[in-house]
């Protein structure tokens, strides 16, 4: 089985800010993760990625908040999206 793209979206949230979301179902867990999803969710403001959730091979599930990288506890794709949008709300201009 090949990776299957489940979600690919781009949301323009402000003149200079957008979110890009990509989620795939993969045939086996990405090294460092325990589930069959590969994802990258990013919030970009004036050309700078200020928030990113991903699970690149070897690092497992984690998120970047500005310059800080912290582990992320993945449970479901739905919760991943909810957590991402909650963090985006903290960065969005009023």
Residue pairs with C-beta under 8 A, 6 or more apart in sequence:
1 27
2 27
3 24
3 25
3 26
3 27
3 38
4 24
4 25
5 22
5 23
5 24
6 23
6 24
6 25
6 37
6 77
7 21
7 22
7 23
7 77
8 21
8 22
9 19
9 20
9 21
10 18
10 19
10 20
10 21
11 18
11 19
11 20
11 21
12 18
13 19
13 43
13 88
13 92
14 45
14 92
14 93
16 45
16 46
16 47
17 43
17 44
17 45
17 46
17 92
17 93
18 43
18 44
19 41
19 42
19 43
19 44
19 84
19 88
20 40
20 41
20 42
20 44
21 39
21 40
21 41
21 42
21 81
21 84
22 39
22 40
22 41
23 37
23 38
23 39
23 41
23 77
23 80
24 37
24 38
24 39
25 36
25 37
26 36
26 37
26 38
27 36
28 36
29 35
29 36
30 38
30 55
30 56
30 57
30 60
31 57
31 58
31 60
32 55
32 56
32 57
32 58
32 59
32 60
32 61
33 55
33 60
33 61
33 74
34 74
35 74
37 55
37 74
37 77
37 80
38 55
39 53
39 54
39 55
39 77
39 80
40 52
40 53
40 54
41 52
41 53
41 54
41 80
41 81
41 84
42 49
42 51
42 52
42 53
43 49
43 50
43 51
43 52
43 84
43 87
43 88
43 91
44 50
45 91
49 64
50 65
50 66
50 91
51 63
51 64
51 65
51 66
51 84
51 87
51 88
51 91
52 63
52 64
53 62
53 63
53 64
53 72
53 80
53 83
53 84
54 62
54 63
54 64
55 61
55 62
55 74
60 71
61 71
61 72
61 73
61 74
62 69
62 70
62 71
62 72
63 69
63 70
63 72
63 87
65 87
72 83
74 80
